[in-house]
């Protein structure tokens, strides 16, 4: 059983989940006068936060409000009030106020100067402790309610009463960090409906074994198009970095592309890459002719080292259909056109997405029509609030999803505390 000393004349708020959203919600609720408890099943708070951005933590993006919302493909309008209450500038000021200096990198991505995600997580933990937030390392079995009002939570150790509960359990991505979909179950038990749960910001599986032959190769400054094969229509375009893996494609451009491919099946889409986007076809032809003159007595397969990374040369040559041992000085103009076309449109057929356990975030979640966007309170159960990835709102890679977590948590924490006071 819990032996909790209640603080007189203070409303009590329980936050289920001790990740980025959960800790921010706890901080805001405590700053607004509530006695706050975090119920977290892991031994350590912020387990997923500590591994984000390859352990560097891209915590937000320093772009305009319009640019931010353009990077939120799912329900961006739901975030208007949340971002107005706590935008990227506010988030940066919050963490720098906690003693974590930040820096802005390419693409307006914001990281701690230390490049340590632990510094962001520890700053939140320390702030929670400084405010007197009680941390309960327990798994919540259910949320308790009577007559449409939240009354507390149930755990294996017993029940704990509360005036408000904030559900901030995350989605189903990275289940090893505790995000195993428990929050969805609890939301459904409270009468909420869910949008379909799917992986997002996840690597993509190829059809065939082309990428496997280049496993580990990373390309920068690539122009990427994801094309619907039947119609020839481009469904996503990006520029940046991608990675060839044993199963297919990964890297920032691919992760963002995956957010557009929830209905992917083998034979429907292919990735088309311009390997030399800075060169027009005419300039690239001049460069190719120059290299062929330079290496005129070499075999074709040995004449591309100035234009392609070594791991890519053999697969590239095979796709052109030109004999790898053909001497460069024997290559015809028509064959050169084929080579140029391959540089400007390197194709990888796509088969599907990697499992949700490998996704950075979960797409889908609690139906936002059932949540008040001005308070993050349930429209179904009074005193129940939501924050972070459990909501049906998701964005591309680049710090946008963590900002959504902080912004929605800020609203949920403030309103959970003030809503409980008003009762």
KOLGUTOR-677372 format. One record per residue (C-alpha): residue in three letters; x, y, z. Coordinates in steps of 0.001 Angstrom, whole numbers, padded with zeros to 6 digits, always signed. Layout:
! KOLGUTOR-677372
ALAXYZ...
END
This chain:
! KOLGUTOR-677372
UNK+000000+000000+000000UNK+001067+003582-000604UNK+001803+005624+002497UNK+001559+009133+001091UNK+001485+012195+003279UNK-001064+014535+001794UNK-000415+018264+001767UNK-003483+020118+003065UNK-005263+022542+000753UNK-003323+021412-002326UNK-004950+019501-005183UNK-003301+016199-006104UNK-002263+015317-009640UNK-000923+011947-010781UNK+001119+011785-013978UNK+001260+008325-015536UNK+004593+008092-017357UNK+007944+009605-016487UNK+009205+010504-019941UNK+009660+013906-021570UNK+005940+014757-021558UNK+005317+013236-018142UNK+008097+015135-016389UNK+007192+018439-018056UNK+003545+017957-017070UNK+004579+017174-013487UNK+006756+020285-013330UNK+003995+022572-014605UNK+001359+021047-012304UNK+003656+021452-009311UNK+004566+025028-010252UNK+000830+025736-010354UNK+000239+024588-006797UNK-000565+020882-007040UNK+000868+018001-005045UNK+002232+015879-007878UNK+003056+012201-008243UNK+004750+010526-011202UNK+003909+006850-011657UNK+006730+005358-013747UNK+007319+001640-014229UNK+011014+001983-015131UNK+013717+002335-012501UNK+014848+005569-014137UNK+012894+008529-015480UNK+013309+009606-019100UNK+014534+006272-020425UNK+013451+006934-024018UNK+014455+010591-023844UNK+018009+009552-022983UNK+018452+007713-026304UNK+016760+010196-028643UNK+018804+011767-031411UNK+021359+008960-031131UNK+021916+009997-027536UNK+022265+013712-028398UNK+018603+014760-027965UNK+017239+017027-030684UNK+014819+018685-028267UNK+013161+021266-030536UNK+013476+023169-033809UNK+014126+026901-034001UNK+011855+027694-036935UNK+008789+029891-037402UNK+005361+028792-036186UNK+004178+028235-039759UNK+007245+026149-040585UNK+006739+024125-037434UNK+003124+023313-038260UNK+004115+022453-041850UNK+006230+019685-040334UNK+003247+018197-038502UNK+001342+016037-041022UNK-001176+014732-038488UNK-003647+017167-036866UNK-001463+020309-036756UNK-004407+022604-035920UNK-004837+020799-032610UNK-001513+022322-031501UNK-002333+026015-031958UNK-003043+026746-028296UNK-000311+024444-027003UNK+002354+026130-029141UNK+001047+029586-028265UNK+001438+028726-024578UNK+004890+027140-024940UNK+006710+027479-028230UNK+010261+026560-029233UNK+011731+029774-027784UNK+010021+029047-024467UNK+011370+025501-024465UNK+014908+026704-025104UNK+014610+029319-022353UNK+013240+026683-019974UNK+016195+024323-020371UNK+018819+027049-020419UNK+017201+028342-017217UNK+017841+024900-015746UNK+021520+025218-016593UNK+021612+023324-019900UNK+023212+025478-022642UNK+021839+024790-026112UNK+023022+025152-029708UNK+021305+025326-033102UNK+022571+023096-035907UNK+021732+022473-039557UNK+018005+022519-040253UNK+017378+024681-037157UNK+017700+021596-034960UNK+018370+022360-031309UNK+020698+020208-029181UNK+022400+020562-025811UNK+025907+021978-026267UNK+027212+018880-024505UNK+025582+016588-027116UNK+024277+014562-024173UNK+020606+013611-024016UNK+021196+012724-020372UNK+021660+016433-019632UNK+018116+017172-020836UNK+016625+014219-018962UNK+018562+014975-015772UNK+017509+018632-015863UNK+013862+017545-015875UNK+014443+015006-013098UNK+016268+017558-010943UNK+013500+020125-011437UNK+010880+017571-010431UNK+012799+016763-007268UNK+013360+020423-006447UNK+009599+020979-006647UNK+008901+018029-004355UNK+007320+015781-006993UNK+006883+012259-005585UNK+008172+009532-007909UNK+006461+006141-007604UNK+008156+003302-009438UNK+005062+001267-010141UNK+002971+000045-013044UNK-000484+001551-013247UNK-003159-001061-013849UNK-006062+001307-014417UNK-007411+004808-013906UNK-010205+005101-011367UNK-013330+007178-011939UNK-016757+007735-010474UNK-019706+009368-012220UNK-017520+010636-015053UNK-014864+012107-012767UNK-011308+010849-012263UNK-010634+009715-008710UNK-007152+008180-008902UNK-005205+005148-010103UNK-004951+001456-009277UNK-001598-000359-009035UNK-000404-003690-007696UNK+000649-001844-004522UNK-002818-000419-004038UNK-004994+002536-005034UNK-003921+006163-004936UNK-006525+008911-004956UNK-006096+012084-006979UNK-008040+015089-008191UNK-006605+014775-011716UNK-004646+012258-013772UNK-002392+013058-016741UNK-001836+010184-019166UNK+001650+010603-020676UNK+002735+007046-021369UNK+004001+007554-024913UNK+003067+005284-027815UNK+004238+001810-028840UNK+007652+002642-030293UNK+010742+001462-028422UNK+008755-000854-026093UNK+011966-001643-024196UNK+011766+001875-022742UNK+008286+001227-021356UNK+006196+002498-024271UNK+004280-000719-024853UNK+000816+000705-025545UNK-000451+000526-021968UNK-001673+004093-022182UNK-003891+003260-025151UNK-005532+000493-023137UNK-006234+002842-020229UNK-007596+005540-022547UNK-009974+003018-024137UNK-011119+001872-020698UNK-012024+005504-020004UNK-014223+005545-023115UNK-011800+007125-025588UNK-011452+005961-029179UNK-008120+005535-030939UNK-006924+006347-034422UNK-005101+003342-035961UNK-001714+002736-034321UNK+001123+002586-036879UNK+004880+003146-036927UNK+006177+006535-038046UNK+009698+007856-038485UNK+010802+004294-039114UNK+013287+002717-041569UNK+011929+001312-044834UNK+012397-002236-046128UNK+013489-002711-049756UNK+012241-005210-052303UNK+015274-007252-053238UNK+018845-006981-051993UNK+020268-003860-053647UNK+020675-001929-050390UNK+022114-004932-048576UNK+025032-004852-051029UNK+025812-001308-049810UNK+025128-001945-046122UNK+026621+000735-043881UNK+027051+003310-046649UNK+025786+006772-045746UNK+025137+009384-048437UNK+024864+013104-047753UNK+023277+015840-049875UNK+021007+013446-051716UNK+017794+014533-053414UNK+015126+011949-052559UNK+011727+011328-054154UNK+009320+008621-053038UNK+007288+007787-056137UNK+004088+005825-056600UNK+005114+003415-059340UNK+001758+003022-061094UNK+001033+006734-061472UNK+004566+008123-061435UNK+003394+010625-058805UNK+005892+011849-056225UNK+004388+011480-052723UNK+007376+012817-050789UNK+010476+014875-051582UNK+013458+015646-049376UNK+017118+016583-049440UNK+019770+015380-047037UNK+021200+012169-045671UNK+020242+008526-046026UNK+021761+005212-045024UNK+021822+001831-046757UNK+021214-001086-044378UNK+020942-004864-044539UNK+017157-004570-044892UNK+016760-001385-046923UNK+016982+002337-046170UNK+017294+004509-043082UNK+018556+007973-042168UNK+016772+011330-041643UNK+015222+011675-045121UNK+013904+008102-045046UNK+012480+008417-041531UNK+010508+011489-042552UNK+009399+009782-045772UNK+007967+006881-043775UNK+005362+009212-042281UNK+003759+009325-045751UNK+003817+005594-046435UNK+001457+004004-043923UNK-000231+002104-046772UNK+002985+000774-048296UNK+002935-002682-049906UNK+005493-004360-052206UNK+005388-002962-055738UNK+003580+000274-054826UNK+006441+002704-054162UNK+010078+003181-055025UNK+012748+005558-053772UNK+014366+007622-056512UNK+017628+009366-055633UNK+019485+012060-057496UNK+023057+011178-056531UNK+024427+014423-057954UNK+021706+017055-057345UNK+024171+019954-057531UNK+025019+019109-061152UNK+022691+019572-064100UNK+022615+016655-066570UNK+024812+018708-068915UNK+027401+019513-066224UNK+027365+015923-065011UNK+027970+014714-068577UNK+030970+017044-068816UNK+032295+015673-065530UNK+031756+012098-066689UNK+033553+012744-069982UNK+036434+014314-068076UNK+036747+011247-065829UNK+036460+008884-068772UNK+039279+010767-070500UNK+041327+010582-067336UNK+040745+006828-066983UNK+040348+005944-070668UNK+042302+002700-070447UNK+040498+001396-067359UNK+037553-000963-067131UNK+034224+000787-066609UNK+033904-000608-063081UNK+037230+000975-062156UNK+036537+004423-063594UNK+033835+005731-061242UNK+035847+006173-058052UNK+035826+009987-058315UNK+032045+010133-058596UNK+030806+007327-056355UNK+031754+005815-052990UNK+033475+002454-053392UNK+030606+000415-051913UNK+028209+001793-054476UNK+030187+001243-057646UNK+029443-002446-058348UNK+025671-002205-057692UNK+025540+001002-059752UNK+027370-000584-062694UNK+025143-003667-062555UNK+022019-001492-062796UNK+023295+000213-065952UNK+023508-003158-067710UNK+026908-002211-069146UNK+029708-004781-069031UNK+031819-003894-065948UNK+035000-004905-067817UNK+034265-002787-070852UNK+037030-000255-071458UNK+035963+003304-070782UNK+037193+004476-074184UNK+034733+002034-075804UNK+031623+003293-073995UNK+029141+004751-076503UNK+027166+007957-076254UNK+023963+005938-075678UNK+025620+004024-072867UNK+026779+007298-071348UNK+023158+008489-071361UNK+022214+005360-069418UNK+024955+006107-066859UNK+023804+009721-066502UNK+020209+008586-066015UNK+021373+006225-063282UNK+023164+009058-061468UNK+020112+011318-061653UNK+017566+008603-060774UNK+018950+005749-058678UNK+015943+003548-057922UNK+015243+001326-054915UNK+011921-000601-054925UNK+010241-000493-051511UNK+008393-003307-049755UNK+007261-002059-046355UNK+008125-000430-043037UNK+010194-001887-040236UNK+008190-002913-037138UNK+006751-000351-034731UNK+009284-001459-032119UNK+011956+000224-034288UNK+009970+003416-034934UNK+011017+006694-033364UNK+007384+007607-032785UNK+003918+006123-033064UNK+001371+007434-035520UNK-002226+007368-034323UNK-003452+007442-030747UNK-006161+009099-028697UNK-008707+010752-030972UNK-008068+014502-030699UNK-011786+015254-031215UNK-012249+013836-027709UNK-009616+016131-026150UNK-009941+019860-025475UNK-006996+021467-027344UNK-007029+024478-024999UNK-006519+022395-021838UNK-005594+018836-022944UNK-008488+017602-020790UNK-010664+014711-021888UNK-014086+015700-023187UNK-015353+012357-021839UNK-013913+012054-018308UNK-013457+015142-016137UNK-010028+015377-014564UNK-008316+013192-017168UNK-005622+014906-019258UNK-003312+013808-022072UNK+000210+014814-023086UNK+002726+013763-025690UNK+002865+010836-028051UNK-000299+009140-026763UNK-002260+011776-028704UNK-002973+011373-032413UNK-000479+014092-033387UNK+002900+013390-034953UNK+005557+015219-036922UNK+008637+014689-039029UNK+012102+014221-037615UNK+013954+017365-036536UNK+012928+018092-032940UNK+009254+018619-033697UNK+007886+015631-031796UNK+009681+016459-028557UNK+008421+020035-028828UNK+004890+018670-029203UNK+005479+016613-026054UNK+006666+019660-024097UNK+003911+021970-025383UNK+001022+019576-024731UNK+002487+018638-021336UNK+002769+022285-020374UNK-000957+022789-021013UNK-001933+019504-019361UNK+000078+020235-016213UNK-001166+023769-015765UNK-004794+022871-016367UNK-004735+019693-014297UNK-003604+021781-011323UNK-005961+024706-011907UNK-008869+022437-012854UNK-008481+020526-009611UNK-008388+023835-007687UNK-011612+024985-009298UNK-013378+021882-008048
END
